[in-house]
Structure formats: C-alpha cells, structure tokens
Amino acid sequence: MPQHAHALDDGLGTGPDGRARCAWGLSAADYVRYHDEEWGLPVADDRRLFEKLCLEGFQSGLSWLTILRKREAFRAAFAGFEFEKVARFGARDVARLLGDAGIVRHRGKIEATLNNARRACELAAEAGSLAAYFWQFEPPKASRPERITWAALRAQPVTTESKALSRDLKRRGWAFVGPTTCYAFMQAMGLVNDHVEGCAVRGRVERARRGFERPVVVDGASAEPEPAPRARARAAARGRR
C-alpha cells in the first residue's frame, strides 16, 4: 500500500463512479487507474517485476504518486527496465541520469538500480526467471489476516515473508530492498491481495490470483535459506510425489 496513504476508519472511499475503493487510491485520476488496473493483480513478467522493485526504491522518502507520474520518464531513462540492458550501464549513463529532470536524481538510488540490474541477471540465470524467484515468497493463506481491513494493514507494514525476501536479496547483493519496500512490492505485484474488504476491485483481484499459474524455480535454484513457509510447503509436497 502506498506509504503516504490516508483513509477513513474502514479504509474505503467513494470513487467518481460511486463505487467503493481503497481510500488511498482516490486522491487523483491517475491513482484511481493504478488502483483499479494494476495494484494487486498478479504479475509474472520479469521486466515489470524488476521495474516495480526499482521504483519502490526510488520512492523512499517520497510519495508513490510522485513516482507514478514520473514512471514513463523512468522507463525512457532506464531502457524500459530491461535489466540485461541496464546491467551494462556505466559512468556515462550515471552522469546522464543525474542530469535527467524527469526522474528522481539521487545518485545512490541510480547506482543501486544499476547494481540491482546486474544482480537480477544473476538471479534470473540461477532461478530460471525473476518471477519464479519472487513468487517463492508468496505468504501462505494461514499467515494472512482473516479480513483485510485498514486497521489490519496499518498493524502489519511488513511480514515474515517480506523480511525473508529483504534478507535474501541483500545476501545476494541487492540494495534499497528493505522489508517495507519488499512488502509494498509484494502488495503491488499480487503476491498478496491487500485491497480492503468492501473495495470494488478486491473480488476481481482475488479471482485473478486464483487463476494465476505460479512460476516455478528450476531445480536447485531456490532461495537460501528457505524464504517462507509456502516454499517449505512446496518442497514437502514435492517430496510426497
């Protein structure tokens, strides 16, 4: 959930069409589109996953709406977030990016993105895809709140799985991937459905998640240590076959 969000007690607000939505997604028309068409829908595309994790890093200290409105400029500046291309960026590219008024000109975040692109290449080669790696960290249903309410989300800004993802990425050399950033990434990319109860989009996201085919890590490429209870459950299931 975008970190600057505010909401009514139940976390809901009424959109311009009269439908109830997560209140954080109602502050601007482009936010409504993002909430309705992207946030929480499951993603298996490596480029989009890499883009989102990078943009979450750039958001640190800023609002997500600021980053969302700069997203096309970021895509143009970072070769569409094709991480194989970004991995080849060098000092001249850093200088170019620092001079690009369309993006967030923060040297540390820019250099972290180049570093993370190189780490993404390594991870995709190891796991078969970034998607297969990230989806290992999908929380098991038993660990989720019984009802997704504004109070429940405020009480749980990070999870066991987002902490595990953060630790494992840092172990692999990634930067700007703290547990709060990782949980915001998980929310946006559909590893959880955190549209609050009563949101008009929640049911559609839940149906998309039920029909989503989870990508699978190639043999021998799982995260170490075991990233989450779901990964352990899958390993046990494979052992029973």
Secondary structure as UniProt FT lines:
FT   TURN            3..4
FT   TURN            9..10
FT   STRAND          12..14
FT   TURN            16..17
FT   STRAND          20..22
FT   HELIX           23..26
FT   HELIX           29..37
FT   TURN            38..40
FT   HELIX           46..59
FT   TURN            60..61
FT   HELIX           64..69
FT   HELIX           71..77
FT   HELIX           79..81
FT   HELIX           83..86
FT   TURN            87..88
FT   HELIX           91..98
FT   TURN            101..102
FT   HELIX           107..127
FT   HELIX           130..134
FT   HELIX           135..137
FT   HELIX           141..143
FT   HELIX           150..155
FT   HELIX           160..171
FT   TURN            172..173
FT   HELIX           179..188
FT   TURN            189..190
FT   TURN            197..198
FT   TURN            200..201
FT   HELIX           202..211
FT   TURN            219..220
FT   HELIX           229..240
//
